[in-house]
Amino acid sequence: MKVIICGAGQVGWQIARHLSGERNDVTVVDSNPELVRRASDMLDVQGTVGFASHPDVLEAAGARDCDLIIAATHSDEVNMVTCQVAQSVFGVTRKIARLRSQSYLNEEYRDIYRRDQLPIDVIISPEREVAEAAMRRLLAPATFDTESFMEDQLRLMGISLQPDCPVLSTPLRQLTDLFSTLRAIVVGVRREGRLFAPEPNDQLFAGDQIYLCTHRDDVSRTLEIFGKNTHKQERILIVGGGNVGLAVAKKLEARSDRTRAKIIEMSREKAERAADSLERTIVLHGDGMSQELLEEANVSATDALLAVTDDDKTNLLVAVRAKQAGCKMAITLVNDPTLIPMMEPLGIDAQINPRATTVSSILRHIRHGRVRQIYSIGDAEAEVIEAQVLGTSPLSGKLLRDIDFPEGVLLGGLKKGDKIVVRPRADTRIEEGDVVVLFALADDVAEVERLLQVSIDYF
């Protein structure tokens, strides 16, 4: 497949890295020659320097025989015009645009995104994706990462293990015997900064960050076994009343429970907009790093703080100050991936990386329909892929014990008909139409694509 990625920033870079690694013909377009040179030198991609919305630049990038254009520059307007030119001039059949401005996303105006008007096939809103990720974190307070698969029947959870975890130093194989009815499996372990897929004889230690796949009905039991107490989040403090904070507050207000939320926003204009848009949420105007304002917001009695300003350092400092004041949980928005290793030493419970959420969303839309979902873990260290098994797949018709999965790949769940199997037996046969959820380290994703028979047919 021939793909043109417009924008060589963090999102464009990661998409190019994924798609080029899967043996696609990828061209990166950006007006910054340094970014294009970096992509060309470090990734197996071609580069074109220029404005992505210019027809001559797209032609030089190979738009005449292009299958897909991903417009992910920093300008909404450039992304929109790029899609229009790609359709009108070159007849590109598939176009994805990243749009930040909420005005463009208003349901009232969605009709303009039609092939005969403004031809954008898929719109990705980073702020909406981040708001959804924030809600998932708030609804799973004992985890640092979470995602749902198989129509929300299977959950991926990231858990940090503390010294009081009751199953430390126990081989994973033995855990299966001890909790024979538990529908959960450890698919990934990050230890001393390295992420790996564990083997049955591996043990878990304090300080490990683990990724589990568990049946929806076994979430609470799984958390208890790994030493995590669950408590309801009733008092939420949001620092940052921009589009992300406002979207989260609206989602909290729409819930049937009596969650009470407060927002702290530095900009008077944004604070007034939030106050006008919300019904039950208290909006405070001021600096979220102010100790006095945090005390006024009663941060010490808050169940969770969500720091989602547009400044990473502000988010980190607010979270640290809130935890010191007695806040039970702190979640921060972090754009710079180099800051993520600081989360645990600072006592911050969870982080949201807009780049990772946006990359995951784009990847979900560009793969073949048989791949139902894909979730990027960490700094693109691994992927969790949900896919339906094709009759032509090397997996089809084989017993699990006969499938030679790569070392960095583990089966997190299997769906046969309406039944979800989290720890299938070795003599379970994978059949055409079954749905699998696979954890795969980045280096093994291409092999998973081969096993699923989807890398050459995306649309």
Secondary structure as the mmCIF struct_conf table of DSSP 4:
data_model
#
loop_
_struct_conf.conf_type_id
_struct_conf.id
_struct_conf.beg_label_comp_id
_struct_conf.beg_label_asym_id
_struct_conf.beg_label_seq_id
_struct_conf.end_label_comp_id
_struct_conf.end_label_asym_id
_struct_conf.end_label_seq_id
STRN STRN1 LYS A 2 CYS A 6
BEND BEND1 GLY A 9 GLY A 9
HELX_RH_AL_P HELX_RH_AL_P1 GLN A 10 GLY A 21
TURN_TY1_P TURN_TY1_P1 GLU A 22 ARG A 23
STRN STRN2 ASP A 25 ASP A 30
BEND BEND2 SER A 31 SER A 31
HELX_RH_AL_P HELX_RH_AL_P2 PRO A 33 MET A 42
BEND BEND3 LEU A 43 ASP A 44
STRN STRN3 GLN A 46 VAL A 49
BEND BEND4 GLY A 50 GLY A 50
TURN_TY1_P TURN_TY1_P2 ALA A 52 SER A 53
BEND BEND5 HIS A 54 HIS A 54
HELX_RH_AL_P HELX_RH_AL_P3 PRO A 55 ALA A 60
TURN_TY1_P TURN_TY1_P3 ALA A 61 GLY A 62
HELX_RH_3T_P HELX_RH_3T_P1 ALA A 63 ASP A 65
BEND BEND6 ASP A 67 ASP A 67
STRN STRN4 LEU A 68 ALA A 71
BEND BEND7 THR A 73 HIS A 74
HELX_RH_AL_P HELX_RH_AL_P4 ASP A 76 SER A 88
TURN_TY1_P TURN_TY1_P4 VAL A 89 PHE A 90
BEND BEND8 THR A 93 THR A 93
STRN STRN5 LYS A 95 ARG A 98
HELX_RH_3T_P HELX_RH_3T_P2 GLN A 102 LEU A 105
HELX_RH_3T_P HELX_RH_3T_P3 GLU A 107 ILE A 112
BEND BEND9 ARG A 114 ARG A 114
TURN_TY1_P TURN_TY1_P5 ARG A 115 ASP A 116
BEND BEND10 GLN A 117 LEU A 118
BEND BEND11 ASP A 121 ASP A 121
STRN STRN6 VAL A 122 ILE A 124
HELX_RH_AL_P HELX_RH_AL_P5 PRO A 126 LEU A 139
TURN_TY1_P TURN_TY1_P6 PRO A 141 ALA A 142
BEND BEND12 PHE A 144 PHE A 144
STRN STRN7 ASP A 145 PHE A 149
TURN_TY1_P TURN_TY1_P7 MET A 150 GLN A 153
STRN STRN8 LEU A 154 SER A 160
HELX_LH_PP_P HELX_LH_PP_P1 LEU A 161 GLN A 162
TURN_TY1_P TURN_TY1_P8 PRO A 163 ASP A 164
TURN_TY1_P TURN_TY1_P9 PRO A 166 SER A 169
HELX_RH_AL_P HELX_RH_AL_P6 LEU A 172 LEU A 178
TURN_TY1_P TURN_TY1_P10 PHE A 179 THR A 181
STRN STRN9 ALA A 184 ARG A 191
TURN_TY1_P TURN_TY1_P11 GLU A 192 GLY A 193
STRN STRN10 ARG A 194 PHE A 196
HELX_LH_PP_P HELX_LH_PP_P2 ALA A 197 GLU A 199
TURN_TY1_P TURN_TY1_P12 PRO A 200 ASN A 201
TURN_TY1_P TURN_TY1_P13 ALA A 206 GLY A 207
STRN STRN11 GLN A 209 HIS A 215
HELX_RH_3T_P HELX_RH_3T_P4 ARG A 216 ASP A 218
HELX_RH_AL_P HELX_RH_AL_P7 VAL A 219 ILE A 225
TURN_TY1_P TURN_TY1_P14 PHE A 226 GLY A 227
STRN STRN12 ARG A 235 VAL A 239
BEND BEND13 GLY A 242 GLY A 242
HELX_RH_AL_P HELX_RH_AL_P8 ASN A 243 ALA A 254
BEND BEND14 ARG A 255 ASP A 257
STRN STRN13 ARG A 260 GLU A 265
BEND BEND15 MET A 266 MET A 266
HELX_RH_AL_P HELX_RH_AL_P9 ARG A 268 SER A 277
BEND BEND16 GLU A 279 ARG A 280
STRN STRN14 ILE A 282 HIS A 285
BEND BEND17 GLY A 286 GLY A 286
TURN_TY1_P TURN_TY1_P15 GLY A 288 MET A 289
HELX_RH_AL_P HELX_RH_AL_P10 GLN A 291 GLU A 296
TURN_TY1_P TURN_TY1_P16 ALA A 297 ASN A 298
HELX_RH_3T_P HELX_RH_3T_P5 VAL A 299 ALA A 301
BEND BEND18 ASP A 303 ASP A 303
STRN STRN15 ALA A 304 ALA A 307
BEND BEND19 ASP A 310 ASP A 310
HELX_RH_AL_P HELX_RH_AL_P11 ASP A 312 ALA A 325
TURN_TY1_P TURN_TY1_P17 GLY A 326 GLY A 326
BEND BEND20 LYS A 328 LYS A 328
STRN STRN16 ALA A 330 LEU A 333
HELX_RH_3T_P HELX_RH_3T_P6 PRO A 337 MET A 342
TURN_TY1_P TURN_TY1_P18 MET A 343 GLY A 347
STRN STRN17 ALA A 350 ILE A 352
HELX_RH_AL_P HELX_RH_AL_P12 PRO A 354 ILE A 366
BEND BEND21 ARG A 367 ARG A 367
TURN_TY1_P TURN_TY1_P19 GLY A 369 ARG A 370
STRN STRN18 VAL A 371 ILE A 377
TURN_TY1_P TURN_TY1_P20 GLY A 378 GLU A 381
STRN STRN19 ALA A 382 GLN A 388
HELX_LH_PP_P HELX_LH_PP_P3 VAL A 389 LEU A 390
TURN_TY1_P TURN_TY1_P21 GLY A 391 THR A 392
BEND BEND22 SER A 393 SER A 393
TURN_TY1_P TURN_TY1_P22 PRO A 394 GLY A 397
STRN STRN20 LEU A 399 LEU A 399
HELX_RH_3T_P HELX_RH_3T_P7 LEU A 400 ASP A 402
TURN_TY1_P TURN_TY1_P23 GLU A 407 GLY A 408
STRN STRN21 VAL A 409 LYS A 416
TURN_TY1_P TURN_TY1_P24 GLY A 417 ASP A 418
STRN STRN22 LYS A 419 VAL A 421
BEND BEND23 VAL A 422 ARG A 423
TURN_TY1_P TURN_TY1_P25 ALA A 426 ASP A 427
HELX_LH_PP_P HELX_LH_PP_P4 THR A 428 THR A 428
STRN STRN23 ARG A 429 ARG A 429
HELX_LH_PP_P HELX_LH_PP_P5 ILE A 430 ILE A 430
TURN_TY1_P TURN_TY1_P26 GLU A 432 GLY A 433
STRN STRN24 VAL A 435 LEU A 441
HELX_RH_3T_P HELX_RH_3T_P8 ALA A 442 ASP A 444
HELX_RH_AL_P HELX_RH_AL_P13 VAL A 445 LEU A 452
TURN_TY1_P TURN_TY1_P27 GLN A 453 GLN A 453
TURN_TY1_P TURN_TY1_P28 SER A 455 ILE A 456
#
